[in-house]
Structures are given as structure tokens and as C-alpha cells.
Amino acid sequence: MAKKKKVAILYGGRSVEHAVSVNSARNIFEFLDKSKFEPVAIGISKGGQWFLTEGVGKDIEKGKAVSLTLNPAKPSFTVIKSGDKFTVDILFPVLHGTDGEDGSIQGLIKAMDLPMVGTGVLGSSLSMNKIVAKRLLREAGLPVTDFLTFRYDEKDKISFNALSKKLGLPFMVKSASLGSSVGVTKVKTKKDFKAAVEEAFKYDDEMLAEEYITGRELECAVLGNNPPEASLPGEIVISKNYEFYTFDAKYVDPDAVRIDVPAKLSKPVAEKIRKASVKAFEALHCLDFSRIDLFLDKKGNIYINEINTIPGFTNSSMFPMMWKERGISFPDLITRLLNLAQERYDRGKRIERDFQSALKF
């Protein structure tokens, strides 16, 4: 019998999406195929300290504090109190938002030369920053909403009148590098504007204001590499009690949305969305898996809203639902992601990291 691979599930983190990460990781820990893999839960506290935990839960700091040996030839973890060491075969970051989805953790894992599920440093950082992502998507010929961007030092110069003239009313104000609708406000009047700007800059040094699209909110799951494939789109039908798809609508209120998987779309429109989703995935250098969020207006135009390189795996998350509709169960989906990561890591071994020259040093 083949030896089980140890899979370190990284969860929690220094992010406003900490609780979402815990819920996602709990499902991955539970549904991981235990006949092939051995899960190792490593929680990262809100303060940034790493702990080995019994399973996945919110009480991360009750675990055993660990450190990582900075040696890519033999990367290992050490339980600080006892000095016991342990190794893992592959890492699965289930960290949403800041420090988890922006390339930070990905860079650490790459430096340690360990296989890792998901998009690397470049794609993570590109996708996390909504401003950079929109510019690159637009450069790739993909449709995005009109938008304007601002730095924190420009905060007092931002003009409601100029924005409403350019973008129309209502418009959206967002922190540049957050997810789960944190730092996002729908601005309908000048009265809403100042609080919206304060909210956006509360979480980031950059904000964007963008056109509000009246239409349907769609998502498409992308899986694989060379080439990636897209699921059928799903639709999020939001209750009239909500102005848009807020954090509470996503994670707190069970009656806030109805999820249709697949979405009720004509075949040409569904195919258009699938092709655009794969193109967006490739344009932002994503790997293994991502969820692409889109809008469909009443005229049939689609707009790429954003890309989530570590989409949620909670009970209400669309990514696993969309693949379940395609016949891939939750355990099989996790196995496929781990295999994709290992294959990519093995393929990357062909790349030389030494250059022989006549240079003396």
C-alpha cells in the first residue's frame, strides 16, 4: 500500500476573513480522503503565530506553537515547547484575504521548496489587488466595469460629484485588496459617500470606485492547468433585503440568497462566460483552481468582477457546488487539487537554479 501523504492544511490567518478560512478549512479537513492523505492542521492566529492543532477550529491558540525550519533542503516544523519535529509532503493554504491570498504565504512556501495547492506568488498578488487585476483583465481584452482608483494620501481630494459624473449613480466603493465584501459600500447619494471612503481606507491604502451593474450575479469555477477547464456558471440570487452581496448575505443570513447551480442561462451565454473565465484565469497567472465572479446585465453583456484564487469551501460556497454539479464530489475535488499541485511541483524540478559562468567570487 502506498504511503499516505501528509497534507498541512493552513487556516485562520491575519485577515478580516479569518473566520471564513476556519469554516473552509474545517470542511477540507473533514472531507479529505483519509485513505490517501493524512491531514495536519496548522492554524495561524489573528496575531500571526502558527499552531499545530488537533483538528480545525476557532480556538487556534490552544494548539501547540510551532516554527518552520528555514532550510529548503530539509524543510520541517518544530513544536516550540517540546522540540519535536515533523515534516509534511504538501501544503494546502486555505487562507482567505490578507497574508493568505495575496502571495505572502505563497512566497514563504516557495522559498521552502514545498509543493503547494493553488496559485503562486505572482498570480496571487495580481488577483488580490482589484486595481491591478482590472487593468490586466482589460489589457487582455476582457470586459470590466469602468473604475477610478485612489491612494490614501488622496483621500481628502476625492470628489463625489466627479465620481458620480464618471460612473453614474449608484456606484461601488471598495478596498483594493480584500475579499468577502469587506470594505465594500454601495453609494447612492452624497450622504453615503464620506462613510464609504472611510470604510474602504479602514482596511487598505488603496480604494477603487466602480460602476454599479444592474443585473445578475454569476460565478464560474475554474480547475486545472494546461489547459484549465471551467464549470457551468452558477447564479447568486440576492434577497431584496440586501443592496448587494454583502458579508452577512454571504456567510451569516441563511435566507439572504438563493443559489442556482447551474444558472438558468442560454447555452451561448453560458459558453461565453466559461470562455471568459478561463481567459481571466490565464491572464492573471492563476494555477490549479480559482473562482471567477461576473455580472450579466439586461443587454446580455458580461463583466468580470474579480477572481478568488482561494475560493471558499464552506457549506454555502459556490466553488465545490459547481464541481459537484459536474460530477466531482467534495473528496474527489480535494484529491484532484492535491494531485494538480504535486504534478506542477514535479514538473517545476526541470528548471535550473544554478548558472555556471566564468564569474569569480
C-alpha positions as CSV (number, residue, x, y, z in Angstrom):
1,M,0.0,0.0,0.0
2,A,1.3,3.5,-0.9
3,K,2.3,5.6,1.9
4,K,-0.2,8.4,2.8
5,K,1.0,11.9,2.0
6,K,0.9,14.3,4.9
7,V,-1.1,17.4,3.9
8,A,-0.7,20.5,6.0
9,I,-3.9,22.5,5.9
10,L,-3.1,26.1,6.7
11,Y,-6.0,28.1,8.1
12,G,-7.0,31.2,10.0
13,G,-4.5,34.0,9.4
14,R,-4.1,37.7,9.9
15,S,-7.1,38.7,7.9
16,V,-10.6,40.1,8.2
17,E,-11.7,36.8,6.6
18,H,-10.2,34.7,9.4
19,A,-13.5,33.1,10.4
20,V,-14.3,32.2,6.8
21,S,-11.0,30.5,6.5
22,V,-11.7,28.4,9.6
23,N,-15.0,27.3,8.1
24,S,-13.5,26.4,4.7
25,A,-10.6,24.5,6.3
26,R,-12.9,22.5,8.6
27,N,-14.6,21.1,5.5
28,I,-11.4,20.3,3.8
29,F,-10.1,18.5,6.9
30,E,-13.3,16.6,7.2
31,F,-13.7,15.6,3.5
32,L,-10.0,14.9,2.7
33,D,-9.7,11.3,1.5
34,K,-8.1,9.7,4.6
35,S,-7.2,6.5,2.7
36,K,-4.7,8.6,0.6
37,F,-3.8,11.6,2.8
38,E,-3.1,12.3,6.4
39,P,-4.3,15.8,7.4
40,V,-2.1,18.0,9.6
41,A,-4.0,21.1,10.8
42,I,-1.8,24.2,11.2
43,G,-3.7,27.3,12.4
44,I,-2.4,30.8,12.1
45,S,-3.8,33.1,14.8
46,K,-5.1,36.6,14.2
47,G,-1.7,37.8,15.5
48,G,0.2,35.7,13.0
49,Q,1.5,32.9,15.2
50,W,1.4,29.3,13.9
51,F,0.0,26.4,15.9
52,L,-0.4,22.7,15.4
53,T,-4.0,22.0,16.2
54,E,-5.9,18.7,16.9
55,G,-8.4,19.5,14.1
56,V,-9.7,22.7,12.6
57,G,-11.4,25.1,14.9
58,K,-11.6,28.7,16.1
59,D,-9.5,28.2,19.2
60,I,-6.2,28.1,17.3
61,E,-4.1,29.4,20.2
62,K,-5.0,26.3,22.3
63,G,-2.8,24.3,19.9
64,K,1.0,23.8,20.1
65,A,3.0,26.7,18.9
66,V,5.3,25.7,16.0
67,S,8.1,27.2,14.0
68,L,9.3,26.5,10.5
69,T,12.9,25.5,9.8
70,L,14.3,27.8,7.1
71,N,16.1,25.1,5.2
72,P,14.7,24.3,1.7
73,A,16.9,21.2,1.6
74,K,15.0,19.8,4.6
75,P,12.0,21.9,5.5
76,S,10.4,20.9,8.7
77,F,8.2,22.2,11.5
78,T,9.3,22.2,15.2
79,V,6.9,22.2,18.2
80,I,8.5,25.0,20.2
81,K,7.7,23.8,23.7
82,S,8.8,20.1,23.2
83,G,11.3,20.5,20.4
84,D,9.6,17.7,18.4
85,K,10.0,18.0,14.7
86,F,7.7,16.9,11.9
87,T,7.5,17.2,8.1
88,V,4.7,17.4,5.6
89,D,4.6,16.4,1.9
90,I,2.3,19.1,0.6
91,L,0.7,22.3,1.8
92,F,-2.9,23.4,1.2
93,P,-3.3,27.1,2.2
94,V,-6.9,27.7,3.0
95,L,-6.3,31.3,3.9
96,H,-8.6,34.0,2.5
97,G,-7.5,37.6,2.1
98,T,-4.6,39.4,3.5
99,D,-1.4,37.4,4.1
100,G,-3.0,34.3,2.7
101,E,-4.3,35.0,-0.7
102,D,-2.0,37.9,-1.7
103,G,1.2,36.0,-2.3
104,S,2.8,36.4,1.1
105,I,2.3,32.8,2.3
106,Q,2.9,31.5,-1.2
107,G,6.3,33.2,-1.2
108,L,7.3,31.6,2.1
109,I,6.2,28.1,0.8
110,K,8.1,28.6,-2.5
111,A,11.3,29.6,-0.6
112,M,11.0,26.4,1.4
113,D,10.6,24.4,-1.8
114,L,7.5,22.6,-0.8
115,P,4.6,21.5,-3.1
116,M,1.6,23.8,-2.6
117,V,-2.0,23.8,-3.8
118,G,-3.1,26.8,-5.7
119,T,-1.8,30.0,-7.4
120,G,1.7,31.1,-6.7
121,V,3.2,34.4,-5.7
122,L,2.7,36.3,-9.0
123,G,-0.9,35.2,-9.7
124,S,-1.9,35.6,-6.0
125,S,-0.7,39.2,-5.8
126,L,-2.1,40.2,-9.2
127,S,-5.5,38.7,-8.4
128,M,-5.8,40.0,-4.9
129,N,-5.3,43.7,-5.9
130,K,-8.6,44.6,-7.6
131,I,-7.0,47.6,-9.3
132,V,-4.1,45.7,-10.9
133,A,-6.4,42.8,-11.8
134,K,-8.9,45.0,-13.6
135,R,-6.1,46.7,-15.6
136,L,-4.6,43.4,-16.6
137,L,-8.0,41.9,-17.5
138,R,-8.8,45.0,-19.6
139,E,-5.4,44.7,-21.3
140,A,-6.3,41.0,-22.1
141,G,-9.5,42.2,-23.9
142,L,-11.8,41.1,-21.2
143,P,-14.8,43.2,-20.1
144,V,-14.6,45.0,-16.8
145,T,-16.6,47.9,-15.3
146,D,-15.5,51.5,-15.5
147,F,-13.5,52.4,-12.4
148,L,-11.3,55.0,-10.8
149,T,-8.6,54.5,-8.2
150,F,-7.2,56.5,-5.3
151,R,-4.4,56.3,-2.7
152,Y,-4.9,57.0,1.0
153,D,-2.9,60.3,0.6
154,E,-5.6,61.4,-1.9
155,K,-8.5,60.7,0.4
156,D,-9.4,64.3,1.0
157,K,-9.4,65.2,-2.6
158,I,-11.8,62.6,-3.8
159,S,-14.9,64.3,-5.3
160,F,-18.3,62.7,-5.1
161,N,-19.5,64.9,-8.0
162,A,-16.6,63.8,-10.2
163,L,-17.2,60.2,-9.5
164,S,-21.0,60.3,-10.0
165,K,-20.5,62.1,-13.3
166,K,-18.0,59.5,-14.5
167,L,-19.6,56.3,-13.1
168,G,-23.2,57.3,-12.6
169,L,-25.4,56.6,-9.6
170,P,-25.3,54.3,-7.7
171,F,-21.6,53.3,-7.7
172,M,-19.5,51.0,-5.6
173,V,-16.6,51.9,-3.3
174,K,-14.2,49.1,-2.4
175,S,-10.9,48.5,-0.6
176,A,-8.4,47.4,-3.2
177,S,-7.2,44.1,-1.7
178,L,-9.9,42.5,0.4
179,G,-12.5,39.8,-0.2
180,S,-15.8,38.6,1.2
181,S,-17.3,42.1,0.5
182,V,-15.4,43.6,3.5
183,G,-14.7,47.3,2.9
184,V,-17.3,47.5,0.2
185,T,-20.2,50.0,0.1
186,K,-22.9,50.9,-2.4
187,V,-23.0,54.7,-2.8
188,K,-26.5,56.0,-3.8
189,T,-26.2,59.6,-2.6
190,K,-23.7,62.2,-1.5
191,K,-24.7,61.4,2.1
192,D,-23.4,57.9,1.8
193,F,-20.1,58.9,0.2
194,K,-17.8,60.0,3.1
195,A,-18.6,56.9,5.2
196,A,-17.9,54.7,2.2
197,V,-14.5,56.2,1.6
198,E,-13.6,55.9,5.3
199,E,-14.7,52.2,5.3
200,A,-12.6,51.4,2.2
201,F,-9.5,53.1,3.6
202,K,-10.0,51.5,7.0
203,Y,-8.7,48.2,5.5
204,D,-6.4,49.3,2.8
205,D,-4.1,52.1,1.4
206,E,-5.9,52.0,-1.9
207,M,-9.5,52.1,-2.9
208,L,-11.4,52.0,-6.1
209,A,-14.8,53.4,-7.1
210,E,-16.5,51.5,-9.9
211,E,-19.7,51.4,-12.0
212,Y,-22.6,49.6,-10.5
213,I,-24.0,47.0,-12.8
214,T,-27.8,46.3,-12.6
215,G,-28.1,42.6,-13.5
216,R,-27.4,39.1,-12.4
217,E,-24.5,37.9,-10.2
218,L,-22.8,34.9,-11.6
219,E,-19.8,32.7,-10.6
220,C,-17.8,30.2,-12.6
221,A,-15.3,27.7,-11.2
222,V,-12.0,27.0,-13.0
223,L,-10.0,23.9,-12.3
224,G,-6.7,22.5,-13.7
225,N,-3.7,23.6,-15.7
226,N,-2.6,23.2,-19.3
227,P,-5.4,23.7,-20.1
228,P,-7.7,24.7,-17.3
229,E,-11.4,23.9,-17.6
230,A,-14.5,25.8,-16.5
231,S,-17.7,24.6,-14.8
232,L,-21.1,25.7,-15.8
233,P,-21.8,29.1,-14.3
234,G,-23.8,29.3,-11.1
235,E,-26.0,32.2,-10.0
236,I,-26.5,34.0,-6.7
237,V,-30.0,35.4,-6.4
238,I,-29.8,38.0,-3.6
239,S,-32.8,38.8,-1.4
240,K,-34.3,42.3,-1.8
241,N,-33.4,42.9,1.8
242,Y,-29.8,43.5,0.7
243,E,-28.4,46.2,-1.5
244,F,-25.7,43.9,-2.8
245,Y,-23.9,40.6,-1.9
246,T,-22.6,41.7,1.5
247,F,-20.5,39.8,4.0
248,D,-23.7,39.0,6.1
249,A,-25.5,37.8,2.9
250,K,-22.6,35.5,2.1
251,Y,-21.9,34.0,5.5
252,V,-24.4,35.0,8.2
253,D,-28.0,35.1,7.0
254,P,-29.2,31.7,5.7
255,D,-32.1,33.4,3.9
256,A,-30.1,36.1,2.1
257,V,-29.6,34.3,-1.2
258,R,-30.8,31.5,-3.4
259,I,-28.1,29.7,-5.2
260,D,-28.8,28.2,-8.7
261,V,-26.3,25.6,-9.9
262,P,-26.2,25.7,-12.8
263,A,-27.6,29.1,-13.6
264,K,-30.5,29.4,-15.9
265,L,-28.7,30.7,-19.0
266,S,-28.9,30.0,-22.7
267,K,-26.1,27.8,-24.0
268,P,-24.4,30.6,-25.9
269,V,-24.3,32.9,-22.8
270,A,-23.1,30.1,-20.6
271,E,-20.3,29.2,-23.0
272,K,-19.3,32.9,-23.3
273,I,-19.0,33.1,-19.5
274,R,-16.9,29.8,-19.4
275,K,-14.5,31.1,-22.1
276,A,-14.1,34.5,-20.4
277,S,-13.5,32.8,-17.1
278,V,-10.7,30.6,-18.4
279,K,-9.2,33.6,-20.2
280,A,-9.3,35.6,-17.0
281,F,-7.7,32.7,-15.0
282,E,-4.8,32.6,-17.5
283,A,-4.4,36.4,-17.8
284,L,-3.8,36.6,-14.1
285,H,-1.4,33.6,-14.0
286,C,-3.7,31.6,-11.8
287,L,-2.9,27.9,-11.1
288,D,-4.9,24.8,-10.0
289,F,-8.2,26.5,-9.2
290,S,-10.0,29.8,-8.8
291,R,-13.5,31.2,-8.8
292,I,-14.4,33.9,-11.2
293,D,-17.1,36.3,-10.2
294,L,-19.1,38.0,-13.0
295,F,-22.1,40.3,-13.8
296,L,-24.6,39.8,-16.6
297,D,-26.6,42.9,-17.5
298,K,-30.0,43.1,-19.1
299,K,-28.5,43.5,-22.5
300,G,-26.5,40.3,-22.3
301,N,-23.1,41.9,-21.6
302,I,-20.8,40.2,-19.1
303,Y,-18.3,41.9,-16.9
304,I,-15.5,40.2,-14.9
305,N,-15.9,41.4,-11.3
306,E,-12.9,39.7,-9.6
307,I,-11.0,36.4,-9.2
308,N,-10.7,34.5,-6.0
309,T,-7.5,32.3,-6.0
310,I,-8.5,30.5,-2.8
311,P,-12.3,30.4,-3.1
312,G,-14.4,29.4,-0.1
313,F,-15.0,25.7,0.8
314,T,-17.7,26.5,3.4
315,N,-21.1,24.7,3.2
316,S,-22.5,27.6,1.2
317,S,-19.5,28.1,-1.1
318,M,-20.2,28.0,-4.8
319,F,-16.8,26.5,-6.0
320,P,-17.4,23.0,-4.6
321,M,-21.1,23.2,-5.6
322,M,-20.3,24.0,-9.2
323,W,-18.0,21.0,-9.5
324,K,-20.4,18.7,-7.7
325,E,-22.9,19.6,-10.4
326,R,-20.3,18.4,-12.9
327,G,-20.0,15.1,-11.1
328,I,-16.9,15.8,-8.9
329,S,-17.6,15.2,-5.2
330,F,-16.1,17.2,-2.4
331,P,-13.5,14.5,-1.5
332,D,-12.6,13.9,-5.2
333,L,-12.2,17.7,-5.7
334,I,-9.7,17.9,-2.9
335,T,-7.8,14.9,-4.2
336,R,-7.7,16.4,-7.7
337,L,-6.3,19.7,-6.3
338,L,-3.6,17.9,-4.3
339,N,-2.6,15.9,-7.4
340,L,-2.5,19.0,-9.6
341,A,-0.2,20.7,-7.1
342,Q,2.1,17.7,-6.9
343,E,2.3,17.3,-10.7
344,R,3.1,21.0,-11.1
345,Y,5.8,20.8,-8.4
346,D,7.4,17.8,-10.0
347,R,7.3,19.5,-13.4
348,G,9.0,22.5,-11.9
349,K,12.0,20.5,-11.0
350,R,13.3,20.7,-14.5
351,I,14.0,24.5,-14.1
352,E,17.7,25.2,-13.4
353,R,18.5,27.4,-10.4
354,D,22.3,27.5,-11.0
355,F,24.2,29.2,-13.7
356,Q,27.7,28.2,-14.5
357,S,29.9,31.1,-15.7
358,A,33.4,32.4,-15.7
359,L,32.5,34.9,-13.0
360,K,34.7,34.7,-10.0
361,F,33.6,35.4,-6.4
